[in-house]
Amino acid sequence: MLITSPGRLRKRGIVGMNKRNVVYIGQNNKRKFYPRVDDKLITKILAEEAGIAVPRLIGVARYQRHTKQLAEFLAQEKAFVIKPSKGSGGKGILVIVGRDGNDYLKPSGSRVNDQALRRHVSDILSGLFSLGGRPDVAMIEELVNFSDVFEGFSFEGVPDIRIIVYKGYPVMAMTRLSTRESDGKANLHQGAVGVGIDIGSGKALNAVQHGQPVEIHPDTGRNLNELEVPDWPVFLDLGARSYEMSELGYLGADVVLDKFKGPLILELNARPGLAIQVANNHGLESRVARIEEEIRTCQRNPSERVAFSMQHFAS
């Protein structure tokens, strides 16, 4: 893997925060469409209506009185995820992978009793994890079944694939691999590893953790160069189709691979970050310019946009 310097990234068209906020987001994402991605419950409903695969919704806790019904409601559920509908940055997500008596088990093996689970849901409803601290609802989803193809690439949690979509075209991708530090969550801010993925093939390019290049997973010892995402065109197709669903021109689509159901959209993001450029050792600017040139003369459907990206943005 290559050690990336700031000077080299500038030469490769690295996009900074100002351009991302003013141009990519400001000029392409109408605020009236933000709820379609900022509210995960709305995202799930829209995705299901559009025929886009998502994890099954088990239930929604909307009121504080629902916290008292959780034990009974979840009695038959051995593994699930509880998340705030309007949360961000991975905050407030509780992953349960099994049961031991009356206790719930986290990926780390630590226990969560019924009282702690109720308190966590109560915190979600109070807006502790939501954007702007507004009252929220707690979504309970099925746990994605970890695919064996990522064995050793992630520590306990399920890795996801972040795909940046510009006006319906997948332009850049990376996989986010959970670590002991990130508590089984695929969130870079919490210590997960980001691995750039070649748009043309689904194969690993470069990897970073906390913005620094890495070659080996810090907990499993697996060589990150060996990572390759199966069913790659399906991942890209889900990202491309999210454009029509959300009507956002600059979009981050987070996709996971379920062992039995294949690729699933986990969530969408109207303000995807820029660390993906470091993981890819490539800037967004030239690819966005190529798409702008393309859409002036040609309008394509999602599958055609995927084919275009795989051909023109392959590393």
N, C-alpha and C positions, 0 to 999 in steps of 0.2 A: 504494500500500500504506500501511497505517496504522502509525504508530510507537506501540508499545504501552508504556504505563507500568505499574508495579507496582500502583498504586492502581486503575487501570482494570481490570486483570486480576482483582483481588480482588472487584470489583463483579460481574464476570462469572463468578464461581464457580470461580476457579482452585483446584486441589487441590495441597496441599503434600506434601512427602515423608512427614511423619508420618501423614497420613490415607491416603496411598497404601499405606504399609507396614503400618499397623495394621488398617485397614478393608478397602481394596480387595484387597490381597494376603493379609493375615493371615486374613480371614474368608471368602475365596472360593477360595483355592488350597491344597488339602490337600498337605502335603509328600510324601506317597506318590506323587503324580502328577508331581512335579518332574522326575524322570528322563525323562519323555516329551518334555520340551522342552529340558532342560539337556544331554541327550545327542543330538546331531544325527543320529547314526546310528539311534537308536531312533525319533526323529521321522520320519525318512525311511521306515523300515519300516512304522510305523503309518499314515502318509499313503498309502503305496502300497496297503496293505490296505484302507483306507477309500475308495480310488478318487480321492484328492486328487492333483492334478498336481504333480510335483516334478521338478527336474533329474535326469537319469540319473546313477546311481552307476557310476563306471568301476571303482573298486576300493577296497580298504581295506588300509592297512599297519598291522599289529598288533604286529609284533616288530622289533627292531633289525636282524635279519638280512634283513628285507624291503627295507631301504634299499639293499642291494647289488643288488637285482633291479629297481630303479626304471627304469634306462635301458632295459632290455629290455622291461619291462612297458609303458612309455610310448612305445615306438618308433613306434607308429602314431597317437599322439595329438598333434595340433598345438596344441590349445587346451584348457585345463582349469584347475580350481581345486583347490588342496590346502588343507584346513582341519582344525583340531583338532575332534574330535567333541564335546569338552566345553569348548571355548573360549568366550570372552565378549568383548564390546566390539570385535569385529572383529580381535582380536589373533591372530596366527599364520596369517592367511589369505594365501596366495600365489596371485596371479592370473597365469596364463600365457596370452598371446594369440597366440603363434606360435613358430616355430622358425627358427633361422639356423645351419645346420650342426649341430653338437652342442650349441649353446647354446639356452636357452629365453629368450623375450622377454616382459618385463613390459609393462603398459599404457604406462608412461612411455618405453619403448624400451630401457631398461637390460637388460643380459644377466644370465642366471643359468646358470652351468655345472653340470655333473652333480654335482660335489663339493658345491657350495652347495645344490643341491636335496636331496641326500642329508642334508646337515647340518640343513637346515630340517625335514625329516621326522623326523630323529632328535630334534631339539628338541621336536617335538610329542609323540613317543612318551614322552619323558622328563617330560612334564607342564609344560614351560616356559610354555605358554599356557592351561592348563586351570584350571578353578575349583578353588582350593585346592591347586594344584600337584600334583595326583594324576596318575599315569601315564595316558596317553591313547592313542587310536588316530588315525591320519591318514586322512581321507576324501579320495578323489580323485573329483571330479564333473566332468561336462561343463560347459564354459563356456556361459553363457546367451548366445544370439545377440542382440546389441543391436538393439532395434527402431528403425526409422527415425523413428518418431513423436516420439522424444525427442532427435532430432538437435539439437545445440547447447545442450541443457539440462544436459548432464553432460560432464565432462572425462574422456575416455578410458574410464572405468568404466561399469558398468551401473547405472542408477538403480533403487532399489527403493521399494515403497510399504509404509509401516508402518501397519497398521490396528489400532486398539485395539478389542478385543472384550470386552464386559461381559455375562456370562451368555448368550453366544451372539448378542448384538446388536452389530453394528458401531457404535461411538459416535463415533470420531474417526479421521482419517487424515492422513498427510502423505507426500510423496515426499522421498527423501533423494538428493541429487545429488552425485556425486563431483566433486572439485576436484583441482588440481595438488597442493595441500597434503595432501589425504587419500590421495594415491598411488593414485588410481583406485578407492578403496573408498567405498561409500556409508555412511560412519560419521560421525555428527555430532561425536563426541569427537576425531576425527582431522581435522576441518576441512571436512567435507561441508556442503552447504547443505540446510536443511530447508524444504520448501514445504507449507504447510497446504492440504489438499484438501477441497473441499466434498463432504460425504457424499451430498448429493442429486444432484450432477451430475458429479463427478470433475474439476471445474475448480479452478485455483489460487486461493487466498485471500490468503495472506501468506507471506513468506519470511524466514528468519533464518540467520545464520552466526555461530557462537560466541555465540549469544544476542542478537545485534544484528540489527535489520531490514536487509534488502538488497532491491533491486529487480532488479539485473542480476547474472547469473552472473559471478563474479570472473575467470574464465579465458576464457569463450566470448563474453561480451558479450550473451548472449541475454536478452531481457526475460522474467522469470520469471512475469509476469502472464499470458503467453500459453499457459502449460502447461495441457494438458487430457489426462486419462488415458482412453484408449479402452477399450471393453469393461468399463466401470466396474462394472456389476452383477456381472460374473464375479469381479472382484477381491473385492468384498464377500462374495460367496457362498463363496469359498475361506476367507475369514476366519471367517464364521459357522459353517461346517462344521468348522472346527478346534476348536470348543468341544466337540462330541461326541467328537472324537478324543482330545483332551487331558484333558477333564473339569476344566479350569481356568476359574474364573469371571472372572478378570481376566487378559487375555492380549494379547500383541502378536504379530500375524501379519505377517511380512515377505514380500511378494509381488513378483515381477519379471515383466516382459513379454518373452517370447521371440518373436522375429520369426516363427518357424515353428510354435511350440507354444502360443502365447498365454500367459496368466497362469500362473505357477508359484509354489507355496509354496517359499520359500528356507529359512526357519527360523521357529521360534516362540520366544516369550520369556515367561517367567512373571513377570518383573519389569520390564515396559516403563516407560521413563522418562517425564518430564512435560514435556519441551521441546515436545512435540507441541501443548500448549495455547498456547504462545507463537506457534508457527507458524500456528495457527488463529485466534489472537486471541479465544479462547473457552475457558472452563473446562469440566472434565469433570463437575462436581458436578450441574448441572441435568439433564444427559442421563442420568446414572446414576440420579438420582431418578425420571426419567420411565420408565425401564426397570423399576425396582423396582415402580412403580405398575402397570405393564402386566402383569408376570408374576404379580401377585397374582390376577389374574382370567382370564388367558389364557396357554395354552401353545402356542407356534408352532414350526413346522419352520424349517430354515435359510432357505429362500427367502422365507417369510413374515416372518421377522425382518429380512431384508435390505430387503424392501419397506417395513416399518415404519420402519426407520432412515432410508431415503431420503426418506420422507415427513416424518418428524418432526424430523430433524436437519439438514435442508437449510438453507444459509445464505442 
